[in-house]
């Protein structure tokens, strides 16, 4: 299978513009789930899909080391090779390496100024300019709305897309006006797309509860296979 064919078959194409539609100039997406349900897997699959589409991705891991993030990419790419009979796997792997950069922060050290400082070094030295930023591990419980507004302003300046993960807690039942649950219930308006991962008997369901871009297919049935952590169409 060619890379282009995989893009057409990838279930995450529901997050991409339909034929004839363009992306907004910038956007932010959010993946929410309880701990251990597959948020990082979803973010990495979003990253690889964007890379296959010709984008450059910066993966920001907060609180985790570099090797853990790299292992996620290696495992998911290995699955794609083995299950989709991807042609020129070595060449495609090199494309991922060239167009992905992983950056890690300690939880206490992550902020818009710190991220912007490191980004500016990469951009001004013509080393790497991302089209998409993955932010895995942002602390929505202990960071206020202003911190996220600062990051959204940076996304707007760069004219890129950014995807975040957030941990839900079963005991926190607060809900925002747009149906976005805690701890992001007061920040739902800052995201164009919001996806909830819900465990069910047949697997983990991906519920797209918000999409302000006109790109995602609301109500589309997607599931995360808990044995492979890969997104599947139903």
Helices and strands as residue ranges (DSSP letters): H 3-9, G 11-15, E 27-33, H 39-52, E 57-62, H 66-84, H 89-98, E 100-105, G 107-109, H 112-124, E 132-136, H 145-158, E 161-167, G 188-190, E 193-200, E 203-211, E 222-225, E 230-233
